[in-house]
Amino acid sequence: MARIKGAMMTRKRRNKVLKLAKGYWGAKSKHFKMAKQAVMKSGQYAYIGRKQNKRFFRRLWITRISAACKLNGVNYSTFMNGCTKAGITLNRKMLSEIAIHDPAGFSKIVEQAKAALS
């Protein structure tokens, strides 16, 4: 019986890694061994980055809401507590968008939150 060698799959696997490493500096884009290490590390960075992105945007939205709240004479934590008690279920992303693009609408939301607290 003929011996089957793995040349085709090996070549496929190597080409897949080299394709992912395209544009890397120096030998990292040409040599399989170095490319494999670089691709693995970049995958780790990408995974971590996706988690950090979520944290970063949440911080950004909270900062924007806080700034808009201060213009309406209330601090962020009091406003969010009032929103919860008033039954306003808008998320932070939407609240920050409203604060930027519709300040009058945001003022009405703040008034509702204040009313729910008193």
N, C-alpha and C positions, 0 to 999 in steps of 0.2 A: 504494500500500500504506500502511496506517495505521502511524503511528509509535507504538512501545511505550515508554511512560515507566516508570521504576522506582519509582513512588510506593509501591506495596504492599510491596515488599521493603525499601525504605528505612525505611518506617514500622515494619515488623517488627523490623528491626535496631535501630532507635532504642528501641523499646519494650523489647526484650530487655535493652539496657544500662540503661535507666531502672529496669527491674524489679530488676536487680542492685544499683542504687544506692539503692533504697528504704531510708529511715531515715537516710541521710547528712544532715549538717547543712547548712542553707541551700540555696544554689543547686545544690550538688552532687547533690541528689536531683531537681532540676527541669529544669535546663538540660542538654541532651544533651552539649555540648562539655565542660563541667566534670564531668559524670557519667562520661563516657568516660575522662577522665584519672584520676578517683578510683577507678573500677573496675579500671583497668589497674594502678594502684599497689597497691590492696588485693590484687589477684591475686598480685603480686610478694611482698607481705608474707606471704600465705597459703602460697606455695610455700616461702619461706625458713623459715616457722614450722613446716612439716611436717618439715623437716630438723632444726631445732633441737629439736623435741619428742623425736626419737629420741635425740639426744645427752643431753638433760636426763634422760630416763628411765633411760638406761644409767648415768649418774652417780649417780642416786638409788639404783638397785639395788646398785651397787658400795658405796656408803656404808652401806646397810643390812647387806649381807653382811659388810663390814669390822667394823661395830659388833658383830655377832653372833659373829664370829670372835674378837674381842678378849675377849669374855666366856668363850670356850672356850680361851683361852690360846695363840692362834696369830694371826699377822697375815694380811692378805688375800692377798698375793702367794704366801706359803707354802701357804696353803690351796688356792688355785687351781692351783698346781703339783701339789700332792698329789692334787687331784681329777683332773687330767689323767693322772697316773701310775696312779691307781687305776681309771681307766676310767669315772669318773662323768661322764656326758654331759648333766647338767642345765644349762640355760642360766641366766644371771644373774637373769632375772625369776623363774623358779621357785625358785631358791635363796633369793632375798630373801623370797618368799612363805612358804617353809618356815621361814625364820628368824623371821618375824613370828608365824605361826599355830601352828607346831609346834616350839618350841625343843628339845624332847627329840629329835625326829627330826633336827634340824639338828646336834645334838651327836654323834649317831651318824655322820652324814656326815663331820663333822670328824675323828672318831676313825678312820674308814676312810682319810681323806686323810693323816692323820699316819702311820698304819701303812704306807701305800704309800711314804712318804718314807724310812722307816728300814729 
